Amino acid sequence: MGSAPESSAAAGPGSTDPDGPPAVVVPMAGVSAARASAPDDMTAASTVSAPTSLQVLRSLDSGPRGLLEEQAGERLTRFGENTLPTWRPVSWPRRFLRSLRDPFTSVLLCLGLVSAAVASWGTASVTSVLVVVSCLLRSAEEHRADRSTAALRELVSTTATVLRRSGPDAAPQARELPVGELVPGDVIRLGPGDLVPADLRLLRASGLTVHQSALTGESAPVPKHPVDTPSRPRAADTACNEQEGLFARPELCFQGSSVASGSGTAVVTATGAETRFAAAYDGSARRRGASAFDRSVHGISWTLIRFMLLTPPLVLMANAALRGRGLETLPFAVAVAVGLTPEMLPVIVTTVLARGASLLARNHGVIVKRLPALHDLGAIDVLCVDKTGTLTQDRPVVERSLDASGRSGPEALRWAAVNALCTLELADLPAPDALDEAVLDAADEREETHSAYDGVAVMPFDPVRRIATAVVRRPGRLGVHTLVTKGAVDAVLARCALDEAERIRLNALAARETASGLRLLAVARTEQPARPRAYTEADERGLTFLGFVALRDALTPSAADALGALKDRGIAVKVLTGDDPGTVARACRDLGLDPGEVMPAERIDAMSDGVLAEAADRVTVFAHCTPEHKARIVSALRTAGRTTGFLGDGVNDLPAMHAADIGICPRNAVDVARETADVVLAEKDLAAIDDAITAGRHCSGNIATYLRITLSSNLGNVIAMLAAGLMLPFLPMLPAQVLVQNLCFDVAQLAFAFDRPACEVLRWPTVLRPRDFLRFITGFGVLNATADLATFAVLAFALHGSATSGGQEAFHSGWFTENLLTQALVMLLLRTGGDLVGGRVAGGRSGGPLRVAACGLAVAGLLLPLTPVGGLLGMSALPPLYYLLLATVLALYAYGLRAARTCYEQKWSHS
């Protein structure tokens, strides 16, 4: 049995050779391999040759025998340890104080100060506790983000085999050293299972394949081998993405990748902060912008703060100018400001989100690590996913077997299975090859006979040859050995006895198959007399071509139904993958997702942010994506106004998870991804995401309904209070009465946390848009104020305009009752329609909790003035005529609400 020879790059003794080729400009140690081999100016790239291994060694002042110990020590001092850059941790007190800048926390703080100003110490205490809890939670999230950064270190190996010399004439010694002591110019050895400790340039390699998924997202190992001769970039390459081209270059290996098979010797070109791995996950990648929840709360919170700060001065100035009142109206003005703000906002939001997260974890095994992320789930209108593990399983399956004419036939599959079985039995591989397993599974399903052949020898797959050959003994064929070869199409055809016309025809046939997204294995065989000596590459000649085995990625069983469900919910799915465009396009078509125009990531680098935002909104599939590409695409979608979620499970997905409004990962993701994610699924399944999005929309719908109803009612009350304060010779409502009224509202509004929104709410993304809310609460607030003013007229008529003390008490009672009754009507009527869901209005039946709460509020409004508590608050009984007239006002108000709601629905339906 022969073995593949070790390929090597011509490398001289080092920089002391004056007769070597002229050195090109290659940066010294401390600059990444990417920068060392790709000029920043793409124009220059077309005229400057890529450096050879010898030139790289010279530029690093090193040689194939490694560095001297003295040199290594000097460089370690100069360039520092080969460790990921650390970020200085922020102290807990600083994190806590920084959390106070959050608008939502600012609203809570203002509420607490206002409550303390009117001596409402209970409300002030509760609000202060909420402020502290909010700051602690935010600080804890930042602390967890710092821990996830530290977890990146686990992806870097701890030791490496390094060649070092004690003196200029001493022989190099292989030593195991901590990777922190590696310096540019060190020569190291790689073996199966090793983590690549720095950015490297290969000098020698034998069957070396490397997993680069942490950097590129590609699931399959990439063949690596040295390049011996200078290469000039092709014109097509100069238009390609620099990152993608670097990762595809066979002579370069990067920190963060791992050796899948084979061995090699390489020189270190970059360490520490200068590696591509460190550049991909620097501090800028960890800083996530404001999420959909943050943006919504920011807008609504600052609108409330402006109203709160504006209301007391207006009340004071109006009363001073028209009624000659002074600071005695200050408590009333502050109470009006309290009445404007939704005091239960933090309680409702926290209760709704906590309850939704608990139900989601209990019923679907989905863990929400950051409560606001549940709202963001409901607001998602774009979900970005990878292909492997989400749309497809991480394994290939055989689609069909073709003969040399392109027709279906079993022979190619049968002989490919013979080759695969012999390879598994005789080759010393670290792990079974996925393609061999797929071929054997397909042969077993088709009951192809392949186990009757005795394996003699095997030449396993080599990334340079790109073929694998098995030597077998066929039953009844004594003295004859059969060589079965399978591998890359061009590599197999080059070893077959074919005329030029037949070779062109077979290449065209293969091109048609691969264009449809299939991966092809070419299969050929030949017979030779049996011999005892080992077989070599020279025996892989004059083969008879048998056909092709076409493979595709195995589809995830639940993916098709999940994609349909997401489409029905108004969510666009974007596929961001490092795989080939044809492969991902076929997988999408097989799942019923129209891929449309597949955009290779190479085109992204030439786009401005604005152009990319337009393209990202239009394109469904992006191929050949690096982690930086994924993050930039997600950021572009957010720039275009979309609310984005990203589903990932590896380190290569971290930048995109940080860039998205919400990061999602499965429970079996790498540790650092789980630390970073906002939502953790029981498994990497789109169906689980659909369940999470449904729960998020449920919660968002309840929060949106609460805000619309509360803010419109509060605004109407404030307008009415301002008008009444100017028209009446006494305060329209005492501060204590305002606060009791707010307490009744608050208790009733707890029902929103347990409401079930209309089914239509779950069909579209739910976004709390401040402008939409402002229009809504302004229109319905004015309608509410009109009902209040009509109530003033009714009170004036029923009480004959009395301004006596008894008249004041009756007026306070009448308006107190009307306020609670109109609030109950609003809870019922505005909840049953007008649910703004992504620019659409949804209807539905009011839930049981809201009906009970509304009835309780109405009963309190009618009976409280008649109780001793009403007397203590300065209220008295009302004449029967008032209740009759009030019923008429409420009936007209209910009719007005329905008419306004209908107009509002029609407006949004046509928008």
Secondary structure, 3 states (H helix, E strand, C coil): CCCCCCEECCCCCCCCCCCCCCCCCCCCCCCCHHHHHCCCCHHHHCCCCECCHHHHHHHCCCCCCCEEHHHHHHHHHHHCCCCCCCCCCCCHHHHHHHHCCCHHHHHHHHHHHHHHHCCCHHHHHHHHHHHHHHHHHHHHHHHHHHHHHHHHHHHCCCEEEEEEECCCCCCCEEEEEEHHHCCCCCEEEECCCCECCCEEEEEEEEEEEEECHHHHCCCCCEECCCCCCCECCCHHHHCCCHHHHHHHCCCEECCCCEEEEEEEEEEEEECHHHCHHHHHCCHHHHCCCCCHHHHHHHHHHHHHHHHHHHHHHHHHHHHHHHCCCCHHHHHHHHHHHHHHCCCCHHHHHHHHHHHHHHHHHHHHCCEECCCHHHHHHHHCCEEEECCECCCEEEEEEEEEEEECCCCECCHHHHHHHHHHHHHHHHCCCCCCCHHHHHHHHHHHHCCCCCCCCEEEEEECCCCCCCEEEEEEECCCCCCEEEEEEEECHHHHHCCECCCHHHHHHHHHHHHHHHHCCCEEEEEEEEEEECCCCCCCHHHCCCEEEEEEEEEEEEECCCHHHHHHHHHHCCCEEEEECCCCHHHHHHHHHHCCCCCCCEEEHHHHHHCCHHHHHHHHHHCCEEECCCHHHHHHHHHHHHHCCCCEEEECCCHHHHHHHHHCCEEEEECCCCHHHHHHCCEEECCCCHHHHHHHHHHHHHHHHHHHHHHHHHHHHHHHHHHHHHHHHHHCCCCCCCHHHHHHHHHHHHHHHHHHHHCCCCHHHHHCCCCCCHHHHHHHHHHHHHHHHHHHHHHHHHHHHHCCCCCCHHHHHHHHHHHHHHHHHHHHHHHHHCCCCCEEECCEEECCCCCHHHHHHHHHHHHHHHHHHHCHHHHHCCCCCCCHHHHHHHHHHHHHHHHHHHHHHHHHHHHHHCC
